[in-house]
């Protein structure tokens, strides 16, 4: 949407403030060194939500009660800090944030924020969506405004999802964006509900969506474990194996298929790595959950059409 690198020095601050007001919310900003200011904002529309990737030189801003009265899009906003130190104050909460941490706030409440509190540039991924689509009551959400949210569990899933979306923007269709927007809102609600220990307040659909993404993240973290099976996955999430299968069947998937697919993808990556050419094919399979070489060969050929040995050899020939 905007990159100040292509603007004249005297235009950068004003252009960025205008773009930020359109993409985010109107606010007043203070820039310590206008002549050195630089910023970049890119925006992705995702159905009911919007994801923006932001990079800023150090600055501070505030959204006064008067600005709220003049212009309030009535949005909830959840930001993931990706680089630099940032700060936020809203609803009596003053929060200092490091990379990887998350902050939740509300456009209908005044706030003060700062980027680059350590004197260096900062960046973030920010999701915003209408308050009316939040599947949690306002009285439950309000106490968290201006507070940092846990980055573990569903918070980790939420962060990883935003980063993946930011990296794949050009590959998404309009239909993809609409469906992913609903998913993002459900995940954001799950992060908030987990913070206030009120996950039971989520709609059944939102709970199932959040649980599915937690399960997928769990599978990816433990895909090298040869004992990773549907019963083990179900037990780790305190649900029955039947419920686990039903969650995946609703998406046209199977748990075993996802585990096998993740393992094959890791094996393909290692077989394609020139630095691992000396590692036996069987050892590659064993590393990613195929302790028996014959099982690895059979599964790999079923997925790719060739054996692991032929796959590695063909890539080596292409490289040479």
Phi and psi in degrees as a GROMACS rama.xvg file:
@    title "Ramachandran Plot"
@    xaxis  label "Phi"
@    yaxis  label "Psi"
@TYPE xy
-155.581  136.574  UNK-2
-136.608  115.624  UNK-3
-70.7015  -9.79932  UNK-4
-60.8909  -25.8279  UNK-5
-91.7678  9.45557  UNK-6
-112.108  159.89  UNK-7
-66.8719  152.495  UNK-8
-55.5608  -41.6939  UNK-9
-73.8313  -12.6758  UNK-10
-97.4328  -16.241  UNK-11
-60.8299  -50.9918  UNK-12
-64.8081  -46.2939  UNK-13
-64.7895  -40.9507  UNK-14
-65.3185  -41.2873  UNK-15
-66.4345  -41.9115  UNK-16
-61.5567  -38.417  UNK-17
-67.4395  -44.5184  UNK-18
-65.5981  -40.1145  UNK-19
-65.2296  -35.8163  UNK-20
-67.137  -35.9569  UNK-21
-75.3003  -41.9698  UNK-22
-81.8664  -31.3507  UNK-23
-116.808  -109.545  UNK-24
-139.396  150.974  UNK-25
-62.0185  137.451  UNK-26
-159.024  164.885  UNK-27
-99.2981  136.526  UNK-28
-123.346  150.229  UNK-29
-125.189  124.569  UNK-30
-115.196  122.622  UNK-31
-66.105  -40.29  UNK-32
-129.686  80.9741  UNK-33
-55.0616  -35.1395  UNK-34
-68.8099  -17.817  UNK-35
-112.896  7.56111  UNK-36
-69.4312  141.334  UNK-37
-146.897  143.803  UNK-38
-156.86  157.536  UNK-39
-144.896  133.785  UNK-40
-131.772  128.896  UNK-41
-128.156  142.154  UNK-42
-124.59  137.308  UNK-43
-123.88  124.061  UNK-44
-84.0183  130.468  UNK-45
-131.105  77.1669  UNK-46
57.2408  -119.285  UNK-47
-76.771  -9.88923  UNK-48
-112.465  167.536  UNK-49
-136.147  133.621  UNK-50
-113.059  126.071  UNK-51
-121.518  137.864  UNK-52
-103.467  123.915  UNK-53
-125.683  135.812  UNK-54
-129.303  127.801  UNK-55
-135.279  143.16  UNK-56
-72.2797  163.694  UNK-57
-55.1092  134.37  UNK-58
-162.168  169.755  UNK-59
-133.257  157.499  UNK-60
-151.513  164.62  UNK-61
-147.932  150.181  UNK-62
-119.657  104.395  UNK-63
-80.6221  163.645  UNK-64
-55.9718  -35.0716  UNK-65
-65.3926  -42.404  UNK-66
-64.6871  -36.8325  UNK-67
-61.5726  -43.5818  UNK-68
-66.5113  -36.1034  UNK-69
-73.9032  -36.4011  UNK-70
-152.724  107.6  UNK-71
-132.105  104.847  UNK-72
-74.8367  -2.93847  UNK-73
55.7745  65.3591  UNK-74
-119.717  145.239  UNK-75
-93.7473  143.318  UNK-76
-132.162  136.305  UNK-77
-132.601  116.587  UNK-78
-111.155  140.583  UNK-79
-108.701  119.915  UNK-80
-77.3037  124.588  UNK-81
-104.19  -34.705  UNK-82
-145.85  156.463  UNK-83
77.6866  171.577  UNK-84
-102.543  137.533  UNK-85
-136.553  160.053  UNK-86
-136.289  154.227  UNK-87
-148.926  140.057  UNK-88
-132.41  122.91  UNK-89
-155.548  141.924  UNK-90
53.3004  37.3999  UNK-91
82.9778  -0.455703  UNK-92
-102.556  125.35  UNK-93
-110.616  118.465  UNK-94
-125.901  132.907  UNK-95
-106.979  133.356  UNK-96
-123.539  139.602  UNK-97
-108.87  165.374  UNK-98
-54.5256  135.981  UNK-99
95.6011  -15.7543  UNK-100
-88.4465  161.984  UNK-101
-125.487  150.51  UNK-102
-133.017  140.242  UNK-103
-116.761  132.95  UNK-104
-151.285  176.853  UNK-105
-133.76  126.113  UNK-106
-66.5119  -17.1848  UNK-107
-84.6739  1.15906  UNK-108
-122.686  141.835  UNK-109
-59.6052  151.02  UNK-110
-154.385  162.933  UNK-111
-126.359  141.073  UNK-112
-141.702  156.412  UNK-113
-143.97  145.4  UNK-114
-122.292  136.499  UNK-115
76.6676  43.9437  UNK-116
-65.7568  -12.7247  UNK-117
-98.643  10.3561  UNK-118
86.3574  2.29256  UNK-119
-116.259  162.132  UNK-120
-64.1183  157.605  UNK-121
-134.311  162.689  UNK-122
-143.773  159.134  UNK-123
-157.027  161.629  UNK-124
-113.775  125.69  UNK-125
-123.339  124.154  UNK-126
-103.695  133.632  UNK-127
-135.639  146.515  UNK-128
-155.473  156.658  UNK-129
-58.4398  139.736  UNK-130
-55.9133  -32.3052  UNK-131
-68.3596  -19.9216  UNK-132
-93.7066  -4.61302  UNK-133
-66.0592  119.956  UNK-134
-81.3924  31.8178  UNK-135
-133.102  146.191  UNK-136
-68.6089  148.579  UNK-137
-59.0735  -36.3357  UNK-138
-64.878  -24.2445  UNK-139
-83.101  -34.4792  UNK-140
-80.6847  -38.147  UNK-141
-52.1465  -43.8791  UNK-142
-62.8954  -14.6689  UNK-143
-93.2617  -7.35309  UNK-144
-60.5601  128.643  UNK-145
84.5686  4.52119  UNK-146
-104.615  152.139  UNK-147
-79.0046  150.222  UNK-148
-113.527  151.967  UNK-149
-62.1689  136.855  UNK-150
-97.9224  7.22218  UNK-151
-96.7271  167.489  UNK-152
59.0645  -122.66  UNK-153
-65.5836  -25.8096  UNK-154
-63.6557  -39.8941  UNK-155
-63.902  -43.5597  UNK-156
-59.9448  -43.4346  UNK-157
-60.7854  -46.9758  UNK-158
-60.4762  -46.9197  UNK-159
-63.6544  -36.0167  UNK-160
-65.0137  -43.6527  UNK-161
-62.5845  -42.9718  UNK-162
-64.3888  -40.9317  UNK-163
-64.2559  -41.0098  UNK-164
-63.2884  -43.5129  UNK-165
-61.727  -29.8808  UNK-166
-84.8408  -16.4716  UNK-167
-119.181  20.8314  UNK-168
-52.6496  -45.5254  UNK-169
-71.2352  -13.8509  UNK-170
-95.0965  5.0828  UNK-171
-100.101  135.773  UNK-172
-85.2071  169.412  UNK-173
-60.1122  -38.4129  UNK-174
-65.9837  -40.8455  UNK-175
-58.0376  -45.6667  UNK-176
-62.5484  -42.6684  UNK-177
-63.0525  -44.5643  UNK-178
-67.5419  -40.3128  UNK-179
-68.2188  -31.5831  UNK-180
-60.8383  -43.8134  UNK-181
-62.9789  -40.4608  UNK-182
-62.3703  -43.2121  UNK-183
-62.1986  -42.5071  UNK-184
-63.5469  -42.806  UNK-185
-63.4288  -40.5895  UNK-186
-67.3717  -41.3325  UNK-187
-60.9948  -42.4646  UNK-188
-63.7903  -37.7156  UNK-189
-66.3596  -37.9695  UNK-190
-62.2461  -45.637  UNK-191
-64.965  -45.3341  UNK-192
-63.5218  -38.4722  UNK-193
-65.0634  -36.785  UNK-194
-62.5081  -39.9231  UNK-195
-100.091  14.0448  UNK-196
54.7423  45.3507  UNK-197
-131.891  41.2759  UNK-198
-61.1972  -23.0822  UNK-199
-67.1728  -16.1961  UNK-200
-79.1449  -14.3434  UNK-201
-68.8104  153.823  UNK-202
-67.3746  155.215  UNK-203
-55.4476  -37.3503  UNK-204
-65.0934  -42.6587  UNK-205
-66.7602  -39.2023  UNK-206
-64.3187  -42.776  UNK-207
-66.0552  -40.722  UNK-208
-62.398  -45.4623  UNK-209
-64.5586  -41.7972  UNK-210
-63.336  -41.6431  UNK-211
-57.1337  -47.0303  UNK-212
-68.5174  -33.7708  UNK-213
-64.0545  -41.1723  UNK-214
-65.2006  -44.3693  UNK-215
-60.3198  -43.8621  UNK-216
-62.7997  -38.3233  UNK-217
-63.1799  -44.8353  UNK-218
-60.1334  -43.5389  UNK-219
-66.404  -32.378  UNK-220
-75.1371  -27.3631  UNK-221
-115.882  19.8037  UNK-222
-65.8405  -19.4575  UNK-223
-81.4665  -5.01815  UNK-224
-83.9808  115.438  UNK-225
-64.4309  -16.8299  UNK-226
-91.8395  9.87285  UNK-227
-76.5989  104.386  UNK-228
-129.387  165.983  UNK-229
-52.9157  -45.6036  UNK-230
-60.2767  -37.3686  UNK-231
-67.1935  -40.4129  UNK-232
-64.012  -44.5688  UNK-233
-61.723  -44.1977  UNK-234
-62.8046  -37.7858  UNK-235
-65.9645  -21.1733  UNK-236
-111.999  12.5123  UNK-237
56.3834  40.63  UNK-238
-130.302  164.485  UNK-239
-77.8426  156.726  UNK-240
-61.3793  -35.0234  UNK-241
-62.5386  -44.5885  UNK-242
-63.1292  -41.45  UNK-243
-58.2897  -47.8209  UNK-244
-63.35  -37.4999  UNK-245
-65.009  -38.3877  UNK-246
-60.9748  -42.0293  UNK-247
-77.331  -36.9987  UNK-248
-61.4747  -33.2144  UNK-249
-63.7985  -18.7282  UNK-250
-106.82  10.6152  UNK-251
70.6451  26.3939  UNK-252
-123.537  169.389  UNK-253
-127.131  151.724  UNK-254
-65.6794  -47.0919  UNK-255
-61.2069  -38.1733  UNK-256
-64.2299  -38.8664  UNK-257
-68.326  -43.0527  UNK-258
-60.1701  -47.8462  UNK-259
-62.8739  -41.7594  UNK-260
-65.0402  -40.0898  UNK-261
-64.9471  -39.9897  UNK-262
-65.5142  -43.5973  UNK-263
-62.2186  -40.9837  UNK-264
-61.1446  -42.05  UNK-265
-65.8333  -39.0822  UNK-266
-65.3017  -42.1462  UNK-267
-60.4099  -40.6798  UNK-268
-62.2524  -45.3295  UNK-269
-69.5584  -37.4661  UNK-270
-66.7893  -25.9573  UNK-271
-87.2628  -7.47238  UNK-272
-82.4166  115.477  UNK-273
-59.0036  -29.0222  UNK-274
-72.3453  -9.81223  UNK-275
-113.134  18.2365  UNK-276
-62.0158  -29.965  UNK-277
-79.2176  -11.6176  UNK-278
-78.3426  124.863  UNK-279
-57.9166  148.616  UNK-280
-57.2461  -42.2591  UNK-281
-62.4326  -33.326  UNK-282
-70.348  -34.5788  UNK-283
-62.3285  -45.6698  UNK-284
-62.7077  -42.4547  UNK-285
-64.0297  -33.7262  UNK-286
-62.5265  -30.0816  UNK-287
-115.15  38.0037  UNK-288
91.1464  12.4389  UNK-289
-117.281  80.573  UNK-290
-64.9076  -26.3366  UNK-291
-101.123  125.305  UNK-292
-58.9454  -37.8522  UNK-293
-65.2969  -39.448  UNK-294
-64.4384  -39.7504  UNK-295
-63.7265  -47.1896  UNK-296
-60.9462  -43.8766  UNK-297
-65.1629  -45.5107  UNK-298
-66.9922  -39.5703  UNK-299
-67.1124  -42.251  UNK-300
-66.9  -37.3799  UNK-301
-63.7096  -32.685  UNK-302
-85.6931  -33.1774  UNK-303
-115.614  -16.5121  UNK-304
91.4581  -7.28391  UNK-305
-136.906  161.541  UNK-306
-76.0675  161.557  UNK-307
-58.4422  -37.9517  UNK-308
-64.4216  -45.8225  UNK-309
-65.2541  -39.71  UNK-310
-59.1594  -48.0517  UNK-311
-64.3122  -42.9557  UNK-312
-62.4063  -41.2184  UNK-313
-65.0549  -37.6029  UNK-314
-69.1702  -36.3358  UNK-315
-65.1985  -38.8881  UNK-316
-65.8301  -40.4095  UNK-317
-63.9436  -37.3971  UNK-318
-68.3366  -32.5079  UNK-319
